[in-house]
Amino acid sequence: MSANDKIKSARDQRALRVRSKVRGTAERPRLSVFRSNQSIWAQIIDDTKGHTLASAASVHVRKKGLSRKDEATKVGELIAERAKAAGIAQVVFDRGQYLYHGRVKALAEGARQGGLDF
């Protein structure tokens, strides 16, 4: 097993540990976060049907002079706006393999400011 395989394996284990406790339903779908070095994405997913109900990404809010943390906050506000348009008020937050810190926390706070309840 190479070093990259060990890292990927540990990352997958962290994600599975979180997702084993977090499940989205039709009444309360899952707000899933994916973060890369440059961008951040958010999806609202109904796990019972396996459908994405709303999504947003930092490429939708990217402006010159915004920090990545500010972009994450804007993505949170955008996903909350799109969720309300889809009739969703409550979600379950799925941070995946990431710590609730930095850009992931900024996205969550932006979604709360936008009116999502979790």
N, C-alpha and C positions, 0 to 999 in steps of 0.2 A: 504494500500500500504506500503510495507516494505521499509527500507532504500535502499536496493539493487535495488529494482524496480525503485525508484526515480532516482538513479544514472544512471541506464540503460536507463531510459526514457530521462533524460537530455542529455546523450551521443547520443542517437538516434536522438534527436531533432537537435543537433549540426551538425550531419552528414547530415541530411535531408536539413538543411539550406544551407550547402555548395553545396550539390549535386543538389539542385533545380536550381542553377545557372550554374553548370558545366555539360556539355553534350558532350559525345564523338561521333564523326562521322567517316565515312570511311576515309575522307581526313585528319582529325585531331582527332585521338582517345584520350581517357582519360587515363592518367597515375595515377592510384590509389595506395595509400599507406596504408598499415596496419602495425601497430607497436604494439609489445607486450613488456613485460619487458625485454625479452632476445633477441628477433629477430625482424627483419623488412623485409617486403615483398613489392614488387612492381609488378603491372600488367598493361599492356597496353590493354585497352578494347575498342572494337568497339560497342557502345551502340545500334546502329541501328540494328545490327545482334545479339547482345548479346554474342559475341565471345571474348575470350582472345587471343590476337595476340602474346604477348610475356610476360614472367614473369621472375623474379629473386628474390632470397631471401638471407638473410645473411648466411644461412647454406651452400650456394654455395661458399662463399668467406671467411668463417671462418678460421682464422689462429691464432696461439698462439701469444699473445702479442698485438693484435689489440684491440683498445678500441671499444665500441659499436658505437661511432660516426664515427670512421674510417671505420668500417664495413658498415655503412650506406652509406658513400661516395663510397665505392667499389661496393655496390649494385646498386647505381645510375649509375656508369660507366658501369657495366655489363648490366643493362637494356637498356642503350643507345646503347651498342654494339649489343644486340639482336634485338633492334628495327631497327637499320640500316640494319641488315641482313634480316629483314622482309620488308624492303623498307619504313620504317617510319622515317620521319625527323621532323615533327611537332606534338606536343601533347598538350593537355589541362591538367594542373596539378590539381589533386583532392587530397587535404590533408585530406579529410574526417572529422573526429571529432577532429583532432589534430591541435594544434597551429603550425604555420609555424616557428618553433624554434627547436633547438637541432638536433636530429637525422633526423627529417622530412626535415629540411632545408639542412642538410648535404647530404641527398639522392638527393634532388633537385639540389644542386650545383654539385654533382657528375654526374648527368645525363646531366647537361648543359656542363660540361667539356668533357663528352663523345660525345657531338655533337647534343643532342636533343635541339630543339627550343621550348620554351614556356615562 
